[in-house]
């Protein structure tokens, strides 16, 4: 059955990608290449019976599952004579470097390193999830910002780079703090999202950068709170650039430049599929959370309800997957901030973003 095929190809643990740490090693790239080749390539095109094939790497996702279970993906594939072959890798570096992928999901702030490590030019043509990783602390500590935490304190982070890099930029720009692993003003310790919350509650670390679903139980009980007045990263970024911008994306739709230049119409059609998914999310949000609780790391009914309530106020899914020039202009200002705060080389090129128009309806 189609549903089973898709679930298998999307298999894997629910966790934030940690690919940056493995991708820095050339050996890791070489080792992962053969594995990824099995997920896509010439054989897929032959098996598709002459249809177009999009080789797509993406983490397990509730909207994808909903679209799959409700026949939206099969309907789209038939309409556009295209099959989407998914891979369960979180390692975009290896995926691109091995030549085995067309489209991946990656963050805005990871793109410069992606291009640098692979030597492959990319085009980002769609958006999907806002970065949602925020600092969490115990309410009785009174930590409103990172500047309130005593220097030298332990803070849990999910990676040496990735979202830690974003909060490093914010800390430098807003508070003139050096927020990085291996030095700086705090002792940053790398931990898994799903153990961080408990470590903060126990006092083993003063705060943590964590995804909200990894701490929803503690947030619900009032054991933890989101610092910066509960804001998501894009709201903090908006204050920095002096305007409202719903960005700082944790998940964009990014392709190799070679693929995009050869398939601009297919890129637009791909976004149209996800635009339908976003519409379904808006209309069925509570139901989707309840139907696919594994994607939100919730099991107990109370936590499911708390996750529904949190997302109703702090939805990290975009309003539309399509880009426009104004959005691109504001999002790429992030690279100016990265350079200003020394998290990106001053002469590094800005990754390409393209605004595509929705395909004409037939």
C-alpha positions as CSV (number, residue, x, y, z in Angstrom):
1,X,0.0,0.0,0.0
2,X,1.1,3.5,-0.7
3,X,0.7,4.5,3.0
4,X,3.0,1.7,4.2
5,X,5.6,2.6,1.6
6,X,5.7,6.2,2.7
7,X,5.8,5.4,6.4
8,X,8.8,3.1,5.8
9,X,10.7,5.7,3.8
10,X,10.2,8.3,6.5
11,X,11.1,6.0,9.3
12,X,13.5,7.1,12.1
13,X,13.6,8.7,15.5
14,X,11.8,12.0,16.2
15,X,14.7,14.4,16.8
16,X,16.2,17.6,15.6
17,X,18.8,17.1,12.9
18,X,22.4,16.9,14.2
19,X,23.9,16.6,10.7
20,X,26.3,19.5,11.1
21,X,28.5,17.6,13.5
22,X,28.8,14.6,11.2
23,X,29.0,16.6,8.0
24,X,32.2,18.4,9.0
25,X,34.0,15.1,8.4
26,X,34.9,14.0,4.9
27,X,34.9,10.4,6.1
28,X,31.3,10.8,7.2
29,X,30.3,12.0,3.8
30,X,32.0,9.1,2.1
31,X,30.5,6.6,4.5
32,X,27.0,7.9,4.1
33,X,27.0,8.1,0.4
34,X,26.2,4.4,-0.4
35,X,23.4,4.4,2.1
36,X,21.8,7.4,0.6
37,X,22.2,6.0,-2.9
38,X,19.9,3.2,-1.9
39,X,17.2,5.8,-1.1
40,X,17.1,7.4,-4.5
41,X,18.8,7.6,-7.9
42,X,18.6,6.1,-11.4
43,X,16.8,3.0,-10.2
44,X,13.9,5.1,-8.8
45,X,13.5,6.8,-12.2
46,X,13.3,3.5,-14.0
47,X,10.8,2.2,-11.5
48,X,8.6,5.2,-11.9
49,X,7.5,4.2,-15.4
50,X,8.7,7.4,-17.1
51,X,7.3,9.7,-14.5
52,X,9.4,12.5,-13.0
53,X,11.1,11.7,-9.7
54,X,11.8,14.1,-6.8
55,X,14.4,12.7,-4.3
56,X,13.5,14.4,-1.1
57,X,15.1,14.3,2.4
58,X,12.9,15.3,5.3
59,X,12.4,14.3,8.9
60,X,9.2,12.6,10.0
61,X,6.4,15.2,9.9
62,X,2.7,15.3,11.0
63,X,1.5,17.2,7.9
64,X,3.2,14.8,5.6
65,X,1.5,11.9,7.4
66,X,-1.8,13.6,7.2
67,X,-1.5,14.3,3.5
68,X,-0.4,10.7,2.9
69,X,-3.2,9.2,5.0
70,X,-5.8,11.4,3.3
71,X,-4.6,10.6,-0.3
72,X,-3.3,14.1,-1.0
73,X,0.2,12.9,-2.0
74,X,-1.1,10.2,-4.4
75,X,-3.5,12.7,-6.0
76,X,-0.7,15.2,-6.5
77,X,1.6,12.6,-8.0
78,X,-1.0,11.6,-10.5
79,X,-1.7,15.2,-11.4
80,X,1.9,16.1,-12.0
81,X,3.1,12.7,-13.3
82,X,5.7,12.8,-10.5
83,X,6.8,10.4,-7.8
84,X,8.3,11.8,-4.5
85,X,10.9,9.4,-3.2
86,X,11.7,10.2,0.4
87,X,14.8,9.5,2.5
88,X,15.0,9.4,6.3
89,X,18.4,11.1,6.5
90,X,18.9,14.3,8.5
91,X,22.3,14.8,6.9
92,X,21.8,17.2,4.1
93,X,25.5,17.6,3.6
94,X,26.0,13.9,2.7
95,X,22.7,13.9,0.8
96,X,23.9,16.6,-1.5
97,X,27.6,15.8,-1.6
98,X,26.9,12.2,-2.7
99,X,24.7,13.5,-5.5
100,X,21.7,11.5,-4.3
101,X,19.2,14.2,-3.6
102,X,17.2,16.9,-5.3
103,X,15.4,18.7,-2.4
104,X,16.1,18.8,1.3
105,X,14.7,20.6,4.3
106,X,17.3,22.8,5.9
107,X,17.5,25.9,8.0
108,X,18.4,29.4,6.7
109,X,21.3,29.7,9.1
110,X,22.7,26.3,8.0
111,X,22.9,27.1,4.3
112,X,26.3,28.9,4.2
113,X,27.9,25.9,5.9
114,X,26.0,23.5,3.7
115,X,27.4,25.1,0.6
116,X,30.9,25.5,2.1
117,X,31.2,21.9,3.1
118,X,29.7,20.3,0.0
119,X,30.9,22.8,-2.6
120,X,27.4,22.6,-4.1
121,X,25.3,25.8,-4.9
122,X,21.8,25.7,-3.6
123,X,18.5,27.5,-4.2
124,X,16.0,27.9,-1.5
125,X,12.5,28.2,-3.0
126,X,10.1,27.5,-0.2
127,X,9.6,27.7,3.6
128,X,7.9,25.5,6.1
129,X,8.8,25.6,9.8
130,X,10.0,28.5,11.8
131,X,12.9,27.9,14.2
132,X,11.1,27.0,17.5
133,X,14.1,26.3,19.8
134,X,14.0,28.8,22.7
135,X,15.7,29.2,26.1
136,X,13.8,27.5,29.0
137,X,14.4,28.1,32.7
138,X,12.6,27.6,36.1
139,X,10.2,30.4,36.8
140,X,11.6,31.0,40.3
141,X,15.0,31.9,38.8
142,X,13.6,35.0,37.3
143,X,15.7,34.7,34.1
144,X,14.0,36.8,31.5
145,X,16.9,36.9,29.0
146,X,20.3,35.2,28.7
147,X,21.8,38.3,30.3
148,X,20.1,37.4,33.6
149,X,21.9,34.1,33.9
150,X,25.2,34.2,35.9
151,X,28.2,34.0,33.7
152,X,29.9,30.6,33.9
153,X,26.6,28.8,34.5
154,X,25.8,25.6,32.7
155,X,23.3,25.8,29.8
156,X,22.2,22.8,27.8
157,X,22.2,23.2,24.0
158,X,21.3,20.7,21.2
159,X,24.4,21.2,19.2
160,X,27.6,23.2,18.9
161,X,26.1,24.9,15.9
162,X,22.6,24.9,14.4
163,X,20.1,26.7,16.8
164,X,23.0,27.4,19.2
165,X,24.5,29.6,16.5
166,X,21.3,31.6,16.2
167,X,21.1,32.3,20.0
168,X,24.8,33.0,19.9
169,X,24.0,35.8,17.4
170,X,21.1,37.1,19.5
171,X,23.2,37.0,22.7
172,X,26.0,39.0,21.0
173,X,23.8,41.5,19.4
174,X,21.4,42.1,22.3
175,X,23.6,41.5,25.3
176,X,27.2,41.5,24.1
177,X,27.6,38.0,25.4
178,X,29.8,35.3,24.0
179,X,27.5,32.3,23.7
180,X,29.2,29.3,22.2
181,X,30.5,25.8,23.1
182,X,34.1,25.3,24.1
183,X,34.5,28.8,25.6
184,X,32.6,32.0,26.0
185,X,30.6,33.4,28.9
186,X,28.7,30.2,29.8
187,X,29.5,26.5,30.0
188,X,27.4,25.2,27.2
189,X,26.8,21.4,27.3
190,X,25.4,19.5,24.4
191,X,22.4,17.3,25.3
192,X,19.4,15.7,23.6
193,X,16.3,17.8,23.6
194,X,14.3,15.2,25.5
195,X,16.5,15.1,28.6
196,X,17.1,18.9,28.8
197,X,13.9,19.8,30.5
198,X,14.3,17.4,33.4
199,X,17.9,18.5,33.9
200,X,16.8,22.1,34.2
201,X,14.0,21.2,36.7
202,X,16.6,19.2,38.8
203,X,19.0,22.2,38.7
204,X,21.7,20.3,36.8
205,X,21.7,23.2,34.3
206,X,20.5,26.7,34.7
207,X,18.7,26.8,31.4
208,X,18.3,25.0,28.1
209,X,17.7,25.6,24.4
210,X,15.0,23.1,23.6
211,X,12.1,22.4,21.3
212,X,8.8,23.1,23.1
213,X,7.4,19.6,22.5
214,X,10.4,18.2,24.5
215,X,9.3,20.2,27.5
216,X,5.6,20.5,27.1
217,X,4.8,18.5,30.3
218,X,7.1,20.7,32.4
219,X,5.7,23.8,30.7
220,X,2.1,22.7,31.4
221,X,2.9,22.1,35.1
222,X,4.6,25.4,35.5
223,X,8.0,23.8,36.3
224,X,9.5,25.6,33.4
225,X,8.9,28.8,31.4
226,X,10.0,30.1,28.0
227,X,12.4,33.0,28.4
228,X,12.2,36.2,26.4
229,X,8.5,36.6,27.4
230,X,7.6,33.3,25.6
231,X,8.7,34.6,22.2
232,X,9.8,32.4,19.3
233,X,13.1,33.2,17.7
234,X,11.6,35.1,14.8
235,X,10.0,37.5,17.2
236,X,13.3,38.2,18.9
237,X,14.9,38.6,15.4
238,X,12.1,41.1,14.4
239,X,13.2,43.3,17.3
240,X,16.7,43.2,16.0
241,X,16.0,44.1,12.4
242,X,13.3,46.6,13.4
243,X,10.2,45.1,11.9
244,X,7.8,42.2,11.8
245,X,9.2,39.2,9.9
246,X,7.9,35.6,10.3
247,X,11.1,33.9,9.5
248,X,14.4,32.5,10.9
249,X,13.5,29.2,9.4
250,X,14.3,25.9,10.9
251,X,13.0,24.2,7.8
252,X,13.1,25.6,4.2
253,X,12.8,23.7,1.0
254,X,16.2,23.8,-0.6
255,X,17.4,22.1,-3.8
256,X,20.7,22.0,-5.7
257,X,20.9,24.9,-8.1
258,X,21.4,22.4,-10.9
259,X,18.1,20.7,-10.1
260,X,16.2,24.0,-9.6
261,X,17.4,25.5,-12.9
262,X,16.3,22.4,-14.7
263,X,12.9,22.0,-13.0
264,X,11.5,25.4,-12.0
265,X,7.9,24.3,-12.8
266,X,8.3,21.1,-10.8
267,X,9.6,23.2,-7.9
268,X,6.5,25.3,-8.0
269,X,4.3,22.2,-8.1
270,X,6.2,20.7,-5.2
271,X,5.3,23.8,-3.1
272,X,1.7,23.5,-4.2
273,X,1.5,20.1,-2.5
274,X,2.9,21.5,0.7
275,X,0.6,24.6,0.5
276,X,-2.3,22.2,0.6
277,X,-0.7,20.5,3.6
278,X,-0.5,23.8,5.4
279,X,-4.1,24.6,4.7
280,X,-5.0,21.2,6.1
281,X,-2.9,21.9,9.2
282,X,-4.8,25.2,9.8
283,X,-8.1,23.5,9.4
284,X,-7.3,20.4,11.4
285,X,-4.5,21.4,13.8
286,X,-6.0,19.9,17.0
287,X,-7.0,16.7,15.2
288,X,-3.5,16.3,13.6
289,X,-1.8,16.7,17.0
290,X,-4.1,14.1,18.5
291,X,-3.8,11.7,15.6
292,X,0.0,11.9,15.3
293,X,1.2,12.7,18.9
294,X,4.5,11.0,18.3
295,X,5.6,14.0,16.2
296,X,5.0,16.2,19.1
297,X,6.5,13.9,21.7
298,X,3.3,13.8,23.7
299,X,1.5,10.8,25.0
300,X,-0.7,11.8,28.0
301,X,-4.0,13.4,27.2
302,X,-3.0,16.5,29.3
303,X,0.1,17.0,27.3
304,X,-1.7,16.6,24.0
305,X,-4.1,19.3,25.1
306,X,-1.2,21.5,26.3
307,X,0.5,21.0,22.9
308,X,-2.7,22.1,21.1
309,X,-2.9,25.2,23.3
310,X,0.7,26.1,22.8
311,X,0.5,25.8,19.0
312,X,-2.6,27.8,18.9
313,X,-0.6,30.7,20.3
314,X,2.9,29.9,19.0
315,X,2.4,28.1,15.7
316,X,5.8,27.4,14.1
317,X,4.2,26.3,10.8
318,X,4.3,29.1,8.1
319,X,1.2,30.8,6.7
320,X,2.3,29.9,3.2
321,X,5.2,27.9,1.8
322,X,5.7,30.3,-1.1
323,X,8.3,33.1,-0.8
324,X,8.0,36.7,-1.9
325,X,10.7,39.3,-2.4
326,X,9.9,41.2,0.8
327,X,10.2,38.0,2.9
328,X,13.4,37.0,1.2
329,X,14.9,40.5,1.8
330,X,14.2,40.3,5.5
331,X,15.2,36.6,5.9
332,X,18.6,37.2,4.2
333,X,19.3,40.0,6.6
334,X,20.1,37.1,8.9
335,X,23.4,36.7,7.0
336,X,24.3,40.3,7.7
337,X,23.7,39.6,11.4
338,X,25.8,36.4,11.2
339,X,28.7,38.3,9.7
340,X,28.4,41.2,12.2
341,X,28.5,38.8,15.1
342,X,31.3,36.7,13.6
343,X,29.3,33.6,13.0
344,X,29.9,33.8,9.2
345,X,32.9,34.8,7.2
346,X,32.7,38.4,6.1
347,X,33.4,37.5,2.4
348,X,31.1,34.5,2.3
349,X,28.5,34.5,-0.5
350,X,24.8,34.8,0.4
351,X,22.9,31.7,-0.4
352,X,20.3,32.0,-3.2
353,X,16.6,32.4,-2.5
354,X,14.0,32.4,-5.3
355,X,10.4,33.4,-5.2
356,X,8.3,31.1,-7.4
357,X,4.7,31.6,-8.4
358,X,2.1,28.9,-7.7
359,X,1.5,26.7,-10.7
360,X,-1.5,27.5,-12.9
361,X,-4.6,25.5,-11.9
362,X,-6.1,23.3,-14.5
